[in-house]
Amino acid sequence: MTFLPIVDRELRVTARRRGTYLTRMAMALIAIVLGVFVYVAGAGRPPQERGHVLFQALSFLCLLYCLAAGRRSTADCLSEEKREGTLGLLFLTDLKGYDVVCGKLAATSVNGFYGLLAVFPVLAVPLLMGGVTNGEFWRMVVVLINTCLFSLAIGVFVSSFSRDSRQAFGANFLLFLLLVAALPACAGAVAALGAPHRFIPELLLACPFYSFYLSFDAPYTGLKEHFWISLAVVHGLTWLLVVLACMIVPRFWQDKPAPAGRKRWRELRQAVNYGGAAKRKVFRRRLLDVNAIYWLASRARMKPLHVWLFLGLMGGWWISGWMSAGRLWLDVTTGVTMALIVNSALKLWIALEAGQRLAEDQKAGALELLLSTRLSVQDILRGQLLALRRQFLVPVLVVIVLELAFMWVAAGESPQFTAKILTMSIYGSVMLIADAVALSWVAMATALTAQSPNHASVSTITRVMIVPWLLLGAVAVIANILAWLGIPEPGWKFYLGWWFAFGVLADGVFGFTAHWQLTRNFRELALKRFSRNSSGSLGLAK
């Protein structure tokens, strides 16, 4: 029998896919574009300095890519097989746990890993510019590959004992924070609250950001041992998570009765999220009188409270900063940073929630049942929008009012920047509303054709939120080139105007297209998956 037969098969299948090569080419093209932007933005500096800045920027973006792409690709790989009932069929054969786990890793990680490899030639360009040494480059390559494997291991470990996709992604993120951020947070707390200059760098060894920092020449010179120990610790955690996943998978694929303790915990969680039987009955009657889909999407009554809890935490953080910094905290930079964080978080949240219900119903086949009832397409869309309005409308309006009020106060503190501050606040408030509307429609349209809710959310965020910033980056590159040629560089009004224009354009184009598709071709989009050639997740169990 072939050693790791699923890995062998998946690699052969992946080698025949066009998307494998397109992903590598797209990642290399993105790295080239970002590199050109960083290089042009530093026009006038010495080549060595620009090369070092280019290397730092691309390396940091690659690190974020590794931490995000690895966990995203493997977060639901095994739990999906459990929900579909195909994982047990694999264990009827001679396959072992490590065969299945390694096969899923190969099937889900090839594209992301190839994309990382495609960036390395671009990352080596600063070597030719003299801004990076050979040792610095190769240490960074090792750190990025190690981080990518670590991220993949986190995803596959959580997926090995999970069943629900949402729980898998949530537990994935929590484990990531526990391994990457918990010990560094303890080190920071000890340094802040303990004796003066009391810092414990050993608490950072399990954090990939620490080995990333030590890979540069300046910190590496004095902390060589820490770099290699941190690299070994992260790599050891990777193997530990993979081995644990191989041991867990054969034992957690069966449908077993829940233990009494877990059952009580599930009932308590359901009572908190949905309320008691009497409250659910009243809530159901009230929402069903309005719209059936509205009730279906709003049964988890705590969702609006989650948004308010997030805003309360952000408000508490701002108040604590104001109490410690005083009037310095009213600086416009603080307000703009706070507004970007809150607005971006709300937009991402809307993108995740807007298409979640439709994507899950589409994947489970429940959407066809809904379309066979008396519910019209307008009823389904209206119910989805009502649920989003119930969850986000009032918090978004409160955020806009508070941001405008803060900017008004900041303008009073800095009269010379009054016009700039007020213009930025008005543009930001308008874009928050426009992006929220566009994200709602685009997410619902994408959810009908995407492979999973995760793919739908990523596609929606890319179109509405990332594309305008990429276009603005292109404008900034052109402006820097013209400034390098002697043409005066434009001011803040130029860049703010283009950002607003690109944002409104993206919202209008993608939002209107999604609205037209949903209102005119909803049923065709919902049934589109039946016209595609679908294959099993592993190919052996279908």
TORMI-482181 format. One record per residue (C-alpha): x negated, y negated, z; residue number from 1. Coordinates in steps of 0.02 Angstrom, whole numbers, plus 50000, padded with zeros to 5 digits. Layout:
<sites>
<site <X; Y; Z>; NUM>
...
</sites>
This chain:
<sites>
<site <50000; 50000; 50000>; 1>
<site <49937; 49824; 49958>; 2>
<site <49877; 49725; 50107>; 3>
<site <49998; 49581; 50140>; 4>
<site <50110; 49626; 49991>; 5>
<site <50228; 49478; 50015>; 6>
<site <50081; 49357; 50011>; 7>
<site <50020; 49437; 49851>; 8>
<site <50191; 49424; 49771>; 9>
<site <50224; 49246; 49827>; 10>
<site <50057; 49184; 49763>; 11>
<site <50092; 49264; 49594>; 12>
<site <50265; 49187; 49586>; 13>
<site <50201; 49017; 49638>; 14>
<site <50065; 49023; 49506>; 15>
<site <50201; 49035; 49372>; 16>
<site <50302; 48888; 49434>; 17>
<site <50288; 48723; 49345>; 18>
<site <50321; 48630; 49508>; 19>
<site <50158; 48696; 49582>; 20>
<site <50056; 48602; 49453>; 21>
<site <50170; 48451; 49450>; 22>
<site <50151; 48433; 49639>; 23>
<site <49962; 48433; 49628>; 24>
<site <49964; 48307; 49486>; 25>
<site <50089; 48195; 49579>; 26>
<site <49987; 48196; 49739>; 27>
<site <49827; 48155; 49645>; 28>
<site <49916; 48014; 49552>; 29>
<site <49985; 47942; 49715>; 30>
<site <49812; 47948; 49794>; 31>
<site <49738; 47859; 49641>; 32>
<site <49871; 47723; 49646>; 33>
<site <49848; 47695; 49833>; 34>
<site <49660; 47694; 49811>; 35>
<site <49671; 47563; 49674>; 36>
<site <49785; 47458; 49783>; 37>
<site <49667; 47464; 49933>; 38>
<site <49517; 47431; 49822>; 39>
<site <49595; 47280; 49736>; 40>
<site <49662; 47213; 49900>; 41>
<site <49483; 47202; 49963>; 42>
<site <49421; 47103; 49813>; 43>
<site <49274; 46994; 49859>; 44>
<site <49203; 47111; 49991>; 45>
<site <49043; 47212; 49966>; 46>
<site <49069; 47381; 49878>; 47>
<site <49011; 47477; 50032>; 48>
<site <49139; 47392; 50143>; 49>
<site <49280; 47420; 50019>; 50>
<site <49229; 47601; 50002>; 51>
<site <49235; 47628; 50189>; 52>
<site <49407; 47544; 50203>; 53>
<site <49469; 47649; 50058>; 54>
<site <49406; 47808; 50141>; 55>
<site <49487; 47764; 50307>; 56>
<site <49655; 47720; 50229>; 57>
<site <49667; 47876; 50120>; 58>
<site <49607; 47988; 50261>; 59>
<site <49736; 47922; 50383>; 60>
<site <49877; 47941; 50255>; 61>
<site <49819; 48120; 50221>; 62>
<site <49822; 48157; 50407>; 63>
<site <50001; 48095; 50421>; 64>
<site <50045; 48197; 50266>; 65>
<site <49971; 48355; 50343>; 66>
<site <50064; 48332; 50507>; 67>
<site <50230; 48299; 50420>; 68>
<site <50225; 48411; 50266>; 69>
<site <50167; 48568; 50355>; 70>
<site <50302; 48564; 50490>; 71>
<site <50435; 48514; 50364>; 72>
<site <50397; 48657; 50244>; 73>
<site <50396; 48796; 50376>; 74>
<site <50521; 48730; 50503>; 75>
<site <50667; 48830; 50434>; 76>
<site <50577; 48968; 50338>; 77>
<site <50615; 49116; 50453>; 78>
<site <50773; 49048; 50534>; 79>
<site <50852; 49033; 50361>; 80>
<site <50820; 49218; 50330>; 81>
<site <50906; 49258; 50496>; 82>
<site <51061; 49156; 50453>; 83>
<site <51075; 49239; 50284>; 84>
<site <51050; 49414; 50356>; 85>
<site <50903; 49457; 50244>; 86>
<site <50766; 49467; 50376>; 87>
<site <50828; 49632; 50446>; 88>
<site <50822; 49712; 50274>; 89>
<site <50636; 49678; 50264>; 90>
<site <50606; 49772; 50426>; 91>
<site <50696; 49925; 50356>; 92>
<site <50538; 49947; 50251>; 93>
<site <50360; 49976; 50308>; 94>
<site <50329; 49789; 50322>; 95>
<site <50264; 49724; 50488>; 96>
<site <50287; 49559; 50575>; 97>
<site <50124; 49488; 50508>; 98>
<site <50176; 49535; 50330>; 99>
<site <50335; 49432; 50344>; 100>
<site <50256; 49284; 50434>; 101>
<site <50107; 49273; 50317>; 102>
<site <50223; 49294; 50168>; 103>
<site <50332; 49149; 50224>; 104>
<site <50179; 49043; 50256>; 105>
<site <50116; 49078; 50080>; 106>
<site <50287; 49047; 50002>; 107>
<site <50319; 48881; 50089>; 108>
<site <50146; 48804; 50107>; 109>
<site <50065; 48826; 49937>; 110>
<site <50133; 48667; 49860>; 111>
<site <50092; 48559; 50011>; 112>
<site <49918; 48633; 50030>; 113>
<site <49880; 48614; 49845>; 114>
<site <49938; 48433; 49857>; 115>
<site <49811; 48404; 49996>; 116>
<site <49672; 48483; 49894>; 117>
<site <49716; 48370; 49747>; 118>
<site <49680; 48216; 49853>; 119>
<site <49503; 48268; 49901>; 120>
<site <49421; 48213; 49736>; 121>
<site <49497; 48041; 49759>; 122>
<site <49439; 48041; 49940>; 123>
<site <49261; 48072; 49877>; 124>
<site <49258; 47914; 49771>; 125>
<site <49193; 47807; 49918>; 126>
<site <49039; 47920; 49916>; 127>
<site <48992; 47843; 49749>; 128>
<site <49023; 47669; 49818>; 129>
<site <48902; 47696; 49962>; 130>
<site <49026; 47667; 50100>; 131>
<site <49034; 47847; 50165>; 132>
<site <48902; 47977; 50203>; 133>
<site <48908; 48159; 50151>; 134>
<site <48930; 48218; 50329>; 135>
<site <49074; 48097; 50359>; 136>
<site <49164; 48158; 50202>; 137>
<site <49147; 48343; 50237>; 138>
<site <49195; 48324; 50420>; 139>
<site <49353; 48235; 50364>; 140>
<site <49392; 48374; 50239>; 141>
<site <49376; 48505; 50376>; 142>
<site <49485; 48403; 50496>; 143>
<site <49623; 48380; 50365>; 144>
<site <49627; 48565; 50318>; 145>
<site <49627; 48614; 50501>; 146>
<site <49769; 48492; 50538>; 147>
<site <49871; 48557; 50391>; 148>
<site <49855; 48736; 50453>; 149>
<site <49899; 48680; 50630>; 150>
<site <50056; 48593; 50567>; 151>
<site <50108; 48747; 50468>; 152>
<site <50083; 48857; 50621>; 153>
<site <50196; 48746; 50728>; 154>
<site <50335; 48760; 50601>; 155>
<site <50326; 48948; 50577>; 156>
<site <50314; 48981; 50765>; 157>
<site <50471; 48881; 50804>; 158>
<site <50563; 48958; 50658>; 159>
<site <50521; 49133; 50720>; 160>
<site <50637; 49118; 50870>; 161>
<site <50763; 48992; 50801>; 162>
<site <50921; 49024; 50704>; 163>
<site <51007; 48858; 50677>; 164>
<site <50921; 48736; 50558>; 165>
<site <50951; 48583; 50666>; 166>
<site <50885; 48669; 50820>; 167>
<site <50734; 48729; 50723>; 168>
<site <50690; 48554; 50665>; 169>
<site <50722; 48481; 50838>; 170>
<site <50618; 48611; 50928>; 171>
<site <50484; 48590; 50794>; 172>
<site <50470; 48405; 50832>; 173>
<site <50471; 48431; 51020>; 174>
<site <50333; 48561; 51012>; 175>
<site <50233; 48444; 50901>; 176>
<site <50249; 48305; 51029>; 177>
<site <50204; 48424; 51171>; 178>
<site <50045; 48486; 51087>; 179>
<site <49990; 48324; 51006>; 180>
<site <50051; 48183; 51119>; 181>
<site <50082; 48252; 51295>; 182>
<site <49901; 48272; 51350>; 183>
<site <49842; 48108; 51270>; 184>
<site <49986; 48022; 51358>; 185>
<site <49925; 48096; 51523>; 186>
<site <49750; 48033; 51484>; 187>
<site <49819; 47859; 51452>; 188>
<site <49921; 47863; 51612>; 189>
<site <49769; 47915; 51714>; 190>
<site <49666; 47777; 51634>; 191>
<site <49801; 47646; 51667>; 192>
<site <49855; 47698; 51842>; 193>
<site <49700; 47782; 51911>; 194>
<site <49532; 47715; 51960>; 195>
<site <49451; 47584; 51849>; 196>
<site <49368; 47655; 51693>; 197>
<site <49434; 47827; 51739>; 198>
<site <49465; 47912; 51572>; 199>
<site <49469; 48100; 51539>; 200>
<site <49426; 48132; 51355>; 201>
<site <49448; 48320; 51379>; 202>
<site <49636; 48293; 51380>; 203>
<site <49623; 48237; 51198>; 204>
<site <49540; 48394; 51132>; 205>
<site <49704; 48475; 51073>; 206>
<site <49756; 48318; 50976>; 207>
<site <49713; 48315; 50789>; 208>
<site <49702; 48125; 50797>; 209>
<site <49553; 48143; 50914>; 210>
<site <49454; 48254; 50796>; 211>
<site <49505; 48136; 50654>; 212>
<site <49433; 47988; 50750>; 213>
<site <49272; 48082; 50793>; 214>
<site <49243; 48132; 50611>; 215>
<site <49181; 47956; 50570>; 216>
<site <48995; 47926; 50589>; 217>
<site <49001; 47795; 50728>; 218>
<site <49097; 47897; 50860>; 219>
<site <49025; 48063; 50798>; 220>
<site <48848; 48009; 50839>; 221>
<site <48883; 48000; 51025>; 222>
<site <49016; 48136; 51040>; 223>
<site <48961; 48279; 50927>; 224>
<site <49008; 48413; 51052>; 225>
<site <49182; 48340; 51075>; 226>
<site <49213; 48341; 50888>; 227>
<site <49173; 48524; 50865>; 228>
<site <49262; 48576; 51026>; 229>
<site <49418; 48480; 50973>; 230>
<site <49411; 48561; 50802>; 231>
<site <49395; 48733; 50883>; 232>
<site <49537; 48701; 51006>; 233>
<site <49657; 48647; 50868>; 234>
<site <49606; 48795; 50761>; 235>
<site <49628; 48913; 50909>; 236>
<site <49803; 48845; 50940>; 237>
<site <49841; 48876; 50757>; 238>
<site <49796; 49060; 50768>; 239>
<site <49886; 49077; 50935>; 240>
<site <50048; 49010; 50862>; 241>
<site <50036; 49122; 50709>; 242>
<site <50001; 49277; 50813>; 243>
<site <50146; 49237; 50929>; 244>
<site <50260; 49214; 50777>; 245>
<site <50206; 49385; 50711>; 246>
<site <50250; 49464; 50879>; 247>
<site <50416; 49372; 50897>; 248>
<site <50492; 49397; 50723>; 249>
<site <50524; 49587; 50736>; 250>
<site <50611; 49561; 50904>; 251>
<site <50721; 49409; 50868>; 252>
<site <50805; 49449; 50703>; 253>
<site <50948; 49553; 50775>; 254>
<site <51116; 49479; 50825>; 255>
<site <51125; 49516; 51011>; 256>
<site <51250; 49462; 51143>; 257>
<site <51191; 49305; 51230>; 258>
<site <51135; 49327; 51411>; 259>
<site <51248; 49257; 51546>; 260>
<site <51130; 49113; 51585>; 261>
<site <51114; 49062; 51403>; 262>
<site <51302; 49076; 51380>; 263>
<site <51335; 48960; 51527>; 264>
<site <51208; 48837; 51461>; 265>
<site <51290; 48842; 51289>; 266>
<site <51462; 48812; 51366>; 267>
<site <51394; 48666; 51467>; 268>
<site <51314; 48590; 51314>; 269>
<site <51474; 48612; 51214>; 270>
<site <51575; 48531; 51353>; 271>
<site <51457; 48381; 51354>; 272>
<site <51455; 48361; 51165>; 273>
<site <51636; 48402; 51128>; 274>
<site <51726; 48374; 51294>; 275>
<site <51846; 48488; 51385>; 276>
<site <51992; 48579; 51304>; 277>
<site <52117; 48443; 51348>; 278>
<site <52005; 48302; 51287>; 279>
<site <51967; 48396; 51126>; 280>
<site <52152; 48419; 51094>; 281>
<site <52189; 48233; 51115>; 282>
<site <52037; 48184; 51012>; 283>
<site <52082; 48308; 50875>; 284>
<site <52262; 48247; 50863>; 285>
<site <52208; 48064; 50855>; 286>
<site <52079; 48090; 50718>; 287>
<site <52180; 48216; 50616>; 288>
<site <52317; 48086; 50600>; 289>
<site <52189; 47976; 50512>; 290>
<site <52088; 48100; 50408>; 291>
<site <52045; 48284; 50425>; 292>
<site <51865; 48262; 50368>; 293>
<site <51848; 48118; 50490>; 294>
<site <51888; 48237; 50632>; 295>
<site <51776; 48374; 50561>; 296>
<site <51625; 48258; 50550>; 297>
<site <51659; 48172; 50718>; 298>
<site <51689; 48322; 50831>; 299>
<site <51522; 48295; 50916>; 300>
<site <51584; 48145; 51013>; 301>
<site <51415; 48103; 51090>; 302>
<site <51337; 48049; 50925>; 303>
<site <51379; 47863; 50948>; 304>
<site <51310; 47873; 51125>; 305>
<site <51144; 47936; 51055>; 306>
<site <51129; 47778; 50949>; 307>
<site <51168; 47668; 51099>; 308>
<site <51042; 47765; 51203>; 309>
<site <50907; 47732; 51074>; 310>
<site <50949; 47546; 51069>; 311>
<site <50949; 47542; 51259>; 312>
<site <50775; 47620; 51266>; 313>
<site <50710; 47494; 51139>; 314>
<site <50791; 47354; 51238>; 315>
<site <50712; 47415; 51399>; 316>
<site <50542; 47423; 51315>; 317>
<site <50563; 47244; 51252>; 318>
<site <50618; 47180; 51423>; 319>
<site <50470; 47263; 51508>; 320>
<site <50352; 47181; 51383>; 321>
<site <50435; 47013; 51409>; 322>
<site <50420; 47028; 51598>; 323>
<site <50234; 47069; 51586>; 324>
<site <50185; 46948; 51446>; 325>
<site <50305; 46805; 51478>; 326>
<site <50332; 46678; 51340>; 327>
<site <50194; 46757; 51235>; 328>
<site <50314; 46900; 51203>; 329>
<site <50426; 46779; 51107>; 330>
<site <50296; 46767; 50969>; 331>
<site <50366; 46794; 50794>; 332>
<site <50249; 46941; 50764>; 333>
<site <50328; 47035; 50909>; 334>
<site <50502; 46999; 50843>; 335>
<site <50462; 47054; 50666>; 336>
<site <50379; 47214; 50728>; 337>
<site <50526; 47254; 50841>; 338>
<site <50650; 47220; 50700>; 339>
<site <50554; 47333; 50580>; 340>
<site <50551; 47476; 50705>; 341>
<site <50736; 47464; 50751>; 342>
<site <50799; 47434; 50574>; 343>
<site <50693; 47573; 50500>; 344>
<site <50749; 47695; 50635>; 345>
<site <50933; 47655; 50604>; 346>
<site <50912; 47674; 50416>; 347>
<site <50825; 47842; 50435>; 348>
<site <50961; 47898; 50555>; 349>
<site <51098; 47850; 50433>; 350>
<site <51009; 47942; 50292>; 351>
<site <50999; 48099; 50399>; 352>
<site <51180; 48093; 50458>; 353>
<site <51267; 48039; 50297>; 354>
<site <51233; 48196; 50199>; 355>
<site <51213; 48322; 50340>; 356>
<site <51393; 48383; 50344>; 357>
<site <51412; 48398; 50155>; 358>
<site <51243; 48484; 50136>; 359>
<site <51283; 48612; 50272>; 360>
<site <51457; 48645; 50201>; 361>
<site <51384; 48662; 50028>; 362>
<site <51253; 48787; 50085>; 363>
<site <51378; 48888; 50188>; 364>
<site <51509; 48891; 50049>; 365>
<site <51635; 48793; 50154>; 366>
<site <51642; 48651; 50029>; 367>
<site <51728; 48762; 49901>; 368>
<site <51860; 48804; 50031>; 369>
<site <51889; 48619; 50065>; 370>
<site <51909; 48584; 49880>; 371>
<site <52039; 48722; 49866>; 372>
<site <52151; 48636; 49994>; 373>
<site <52263; 48485; 49970>; 374>
<site <52123; 48369; 50020>; 375>
<site <52073; 48254; 49878>; 376>
<site <51898; 48195; 49839>; 377>
<site <51946; 48023; 49906>; 378>
<site <51999; 48102; 50071>; 379>
<site <51832; 48191; 50089>; 380>
<site <51730; 48036; 50050>; 381>
<site <51838; 47926; 50161>; 382>
<site <51821; 48046; 50306>; 383>
<site <51632; 48048; 50290>; 384>
<site <51625; 47858; 50284>; 385>
<site <51741; 47841; 50434>; 386>
<site <51629; 47957; 50536>; 387>
<site <51476; 47853; 50489>; 388>
<site <51567; 47693; 50531>; 389>
<site <51617; 47762; 50702>; 390>
<site <51437; 47807; 50739>; 391>
<site <51338; 47661; 50668>; 392>
<site <51446; 47509; 50628>; 393>
<site <51452; 47425; 50799>; 394>
<site <51268; 47463; 50842>; 395>
<site <51211; 47391; 50674>; 396>
<site <51312; 47232; 50701>; 397>
<site <51244; 47215; 50878>; 398>
<site <51066; 47236; 50814>; 399>
<site <51093; 47102; 50681>; 400>
<site <51163; 46978; 50809>; 401>
<site <51020; 47010; 50931>; 402>
<site <50887; 46996; 50797>; 403>
<site <50958; 46832; 50732>; 404>
<site <50967; 46764; 50910>; 405>
<site <50788; 46816; 50946>; 406>
<site <50725; 46739; 50785>; 407>
<site <50817; 46578; 50827>; 408>
<site <50728; 46572; 50995>; 409>
<site <50561; 46614; 50912>; 410>
<site <50590; 46475; 50787>; 411>
<site <50613; 46354; 50932>; 412>
<site <50447; 46413; 51006>; 413>
<site <50357; 46386; 50839>; 414>
<site <50438; 46238; 50749>; 415>
<site <50308; 46242; 50610>; 416>
<site <50367; 46416; 50560>; 417>
<site <50555; 46385; 50576>; 418>
<site <50596; 46405; 50391>; 419>
<site <50490; 46563; 50376>; 420>
<site <50564; 46644; 50531>; 421>
<site <50745; 46607; 50487>; 422>
<site <50723; 46663; 50306>; 423>
<site <50644; 46827; 50359>; 424>
<site <50781; 46861; 50487>; 425>
<site <50922; 46826; 50363>; 426>
<site <50843; 46932; 50226>; 427>
<site <50810; 47073; 50350>; 428>
<site <50990; 47072; 50412>; 429>
<site <51060; 47075; 50235>; 430>
<site <50944; 47217; 50187>; 431>
<site <50996; 47317; 50340>; 432>
<site <51178; 47310; 50286>; 433>
<site <51141; 47340; 50102>; 434>
<site <51024; 47487; 50138>; 435>
<site <51149; 47564; 50260>; 436>
<site <51286; 47563; 50127>; 437>
<site <51171; 47628; 49990>; 438>
<site <51097; 47763; 50101>; 439>
<site <51272; 47826; 50144>; 440>
<site <51323; 47849; 49963>; 441>
<site <51156; 47915; 49901>; 442>
<site <51142; 48039; 50044>; 443>
<site <51316; 48109; 50009>; 444>
<site <51281; 48126; 49822>; 445>
<site <51110; 48206; 49850>; 446>
<site <51180; 48327; 49979>; 447>
<site <51288; 48410; 49847>; 448>
<site <51141; 48461; 49737>; 449>
<site <50992; 48474; 49856>; 450>
<site <50922; 48641; 49910>; 451>
<site <50941; 48599; 50094>; 452>
<site <50993; 48455; 50207>; 453>
<site <50809; 48417; 50233>; 454>
<site <50779; 48398; 50046>; 455>
<site <50932; 48286; 50032>; 456>
<site <50871; 48170; 50169>; 457>
<site <50695; 48157; 50098>; 458>
<site <50762; 48120; 49923>; 459>
<site <50879; 47987; 49990>; 460>
<site <50745; 47901; 50095>; 461>
<site <50624; 47902; 49949>; 462>
<site <50745; 47820; 49828>; 463>
<site <50818; 47686; 49940>; 464>
<site <50678; 47646; 50062>; 465>
<site <50511; 47695; 49986>; 466>
<site <50532; 47645; 49804>; 467>
<site <50553; 47458; 49844>; 468>
<site <50394; 47459; 49947>; 469>
<site <50299; 47547; 49807>; 470>
<site <50357; 47414; 49684>; 471>
<site <50307; 47278; 49805>; 472>
<site <50136; 47360; 49821>; 473>
<site <50117; 47354; 49633>; 474>
<site <50160; 47168; 49634>; 475>
<site <50032; 47140; 49773>; 476>
<site <49898; 47230; 49671>; 477>
<site <49934; 47122; 49520>; 478>
<site <49931; 46965; 49627>; 479>
<site <49762; 47016; 49702>; 480>
<site <49691; 47049; 49530>; 481>
<site <49747; 46877; 49470>; 482>
<site <49676; 46798; 49628>; 483>
<site <49511; 46885; 49594>; 484>
<site <49514; 46809; 49419>; 485>
<site <49537; 46636; 49490>; 486>
<site <49725; 46612; 49492>; 487>
<site <49787; 46550; 49662>; 488>
<site <49865; 46685; 49770>; 489>
<site <50053; 46662; 49802>; 490>
<site <50121; 46629; 49976>; 491>
<site <50241; 46721; 50089>; 492>
<site <50396; 46662; 49994>; 493>
<site <50335; 46753; 49839>; 494>
<site <50313; 46921; 49926>; 495>
<site <50470; 46904; 50032>; 496>
<site <50572; 46862; 49877>; 497>
<site <50507; 47011; 49780>; 498>
<site <50536; 47127; 49929>; 499>
<site <50715; 47068; 49942>; 500>
<site <50741; 47081; 49754>; 501>
<site <50671; 47257; 49743>; 502>
<site <50774; 47312; 49893>; 503>
<site <50936; 47243; 49822>; 504>
<site <50895; 47318; 49652>; 505>
<site <50863; 47491; 49726>; 506>
<site <51021; 47481; 49830>; 507>
<site <51123; 47427; 49680>; 508>
<site <51055; 47553; 49555>; 509>
<site <51048; 47707; 49666>; 510>
<site <51201; 47661; 49769>; 511>
<site <51311; 47623; 49620>; 512>
<site <51253; 47780; 49529>; 513>
<site <51290; 47888; 49682>; 514>
<site <51461; 47805; 49704>; 515>
<site <51504; 47837; 49522>; 516>
<site <51449; 48019; 49531>; 517>
<site <51546; 48052; 49691>; 518>
<site <51707; 47971; 49634>; 519>
<site <51704; 48039; 49456>; 520>
<site <51607; 48204; 49462>; 521>
<site <51621; 48264; 49642>; 522>
<site <51687; 48438; 49598>; 523>
<site <51558; 48462; 49460>; 524>
<site <51418; 48418; 49579>; 525>
<site <51488; 48530; 49716>; 526>
<site <51493; 48679; 49598>; 527>
<site <51327; 48642; 49514>; 528>
<site <51234; 48768; 49620>; 529>
<site <51332; 48910; 49539>; 530>
<site <51260; 48864; 49370>; 531>
<site <51081; 48877; 49432>; 532>
<site <50984; 49039; 49441>; 533>
<site <50967; 49064; 49628>; 534>
<site <50836; 49179; 49702>; 535>
<site <50812; 49242; 49878>; 536>
<site <50700; 49158; 50002>; 537>
<site <50576; 49301; 50000>; 538>
<site <50632; 49382; 49841>; 539>
<site <50627; 49556; 49919>; 540>
<site <50782; 49549; 50027>; 541>
<site <50905; 49487; 49895>; 542>
</sites>
